[in-house]
Amino acid sequence: MDRIYADCAATTPISESALQVMTECMRIHYGNPSSAHQNGREAARILEEARGKIAACIGAEPEEIYFTSGGTEADNQAILTAAMYGKLIGKRHMIFSQVEHHAVLNCIPALEKAGFEITLLGVDMAGNVSIKELKAACRKDTILAAVMYVNNEVGTVEPAAEIGQLCRERDILFHIDGVAAAGHIPVQVKELGADMFSLSAHKFHGPRGIGVLYVDKRIPVANLMFGGSQERDKRPGTQNVPGAAAMARALCDSVAALEEQTRKMERLRERLLCGLKDVEGMWLNGNPESRVPGIINLGFEGVSGEALMLLLDLNGISVSTGAACNTESVEPSHVLTAMGLSPERARSCIRISLSVCNTEEEIDTICRAVSEAVERART
Ligand SMILES: *Cc1c(COP(=O)(O)O)cnc(C)c1O
């Protein structure tokens, strides 16, 4: 039997159209976009076309789009950009939410070593930051607030536009980790008041290893690496043209079909929750309203999430216990504990994350398998 893949917040299967764009680009447009000859110019044209499409999808200008190797690099470059700018103008305080991805949180030791002070914003039971708490955390020397748009573990949507406005009023740079949002909910960076915004193609049916950092053009971008003059001197190295082209294709496809796909995902979510409603001691993590439909984080009293995940795996179903990056750690999810779950309860959760590739039949199979696995794990 075919396996059921329900870990789309970790990575999504590449779409046929993105795959086709990618292979065609590799086969035909293999030139180096920095080369002056015909092959190079052709590759550069493909790259700039991809930049333009991605910019249009998020309401940015092409010169505000920097291609990176993915979400992690984009987040790191955004934070370094804020740090360098802060250093320049004498601001040494940053605000991150506690539920950020490790691509943001694990920058903290290096930032502290460099003399920055970081305030971590708590979240409520639904996983949302409080605007009031954010307001109270702002200081005269605050250079950056970094709050993600969609949480990748529980699917909660943060009040990004409100945060953006608050930051504008206080001259604070606002970085949004939008990796779990782009392609899943509408994104207009200017309306959100984002100064910086990260995207990663493999979270919306594009290939792995390609991402984008949007930076508002009035902000001086800092380099993570040094080398050639690619990406307007800000991100050296021969660009991943096939990746960029496929990313643009995947994003355009997702954005074009967003409403229809959201309706489908809502139906799948409903079906899943309905199919599991008789499982005793189950609860739903995250904001029941302000959320993306595809990320469904469930807790089961008295059951180890890890055991559940492994039982489901044996039954041909891929889910996760949280972020994929943390499979090695025995620590309970920092997101769930920030939301107020005890470590024990946080260890009783699994994340089922769906995409439009999943079918209603698969959902029914997942429901049966989860019910059985919970029972087995309890006995
Ligand atoms: C996946 C993810 C990242 C990391 O992106 P990569 O492209 O895998 O480096 C960062 N932030 C969030 C919210 C994510 O879901």
The ligand as an SDF file (V2000), in Angstrom:
LIG
                    3D

 15 15  0  0  0  0  0  0  0  0999 V2000
   10.7360   25.2330    7.5580 C   0  0  0  0  0  0  0  0  0  0  0  0
   10.7810   26.5300    8.2960 C   0  0  0  0  0  0  0  0  0  0  0  0
   11.9610   27.2870    8.3440 C   0  0  0  0  0  0  0  0  0  0  0  0
   13.2560   26.8140    7.7340 C   0  0  0  0  0  0  0  0  0  0  0  0
   13.2060   26.8050    6.3460 O   0  0  0  0  0  0  0  0  0  0  0  0
   14.2970   25.9490    5.5150 P   0  0  0  0  0  0  0  0  0  0  0  0
   14.0230   26.3080    4.1040 O   0  0  0  0  0  0  0  0  0  0  0  0
   13.9930   24.5150    5.8000 O   0  0  0  0  0  0  0  0  0  0  0  0
   15.6200   26.3640    5.9870 O   0  0  0  0  0  0  0  0  0  0  0  0
   11.9290   28.4910    9.0020 C   0  0  0  0  0  0  0  0  0  0  0  0
   10.8040   28.9500    9.5700 N   0  0  0  0  0  0  0  0  0  0  0  0
    9.6500   28.2550    9.5360 C   0  0  0  0  0  0  0  0  0  0  0  0
    8.4210   28.8330   10.1600 C   0  0  0  0  0  0  0  0  0  0  0  0
    9.5960   27.0220    8.8980 C   0  0  0  0  0  0  0  0  0  0  0  0
    8.4580   26.3420    8.8790 O   0  0  0  0  0  0  0  0  0  0  0  0
  1  2  1  0
  2  3  1  0
  2 14  2  0
  3  4  1  0
  3 10  2  0
  4  5  1  0
  5  6  1  0
  6  7  2  0
  6  8  1  0
  6  9  1  0
 10 11  1  0
 11 12  2  0
 12 13  1  0
 12 14  1  0
 14 15  1  0
M  END
$$$$
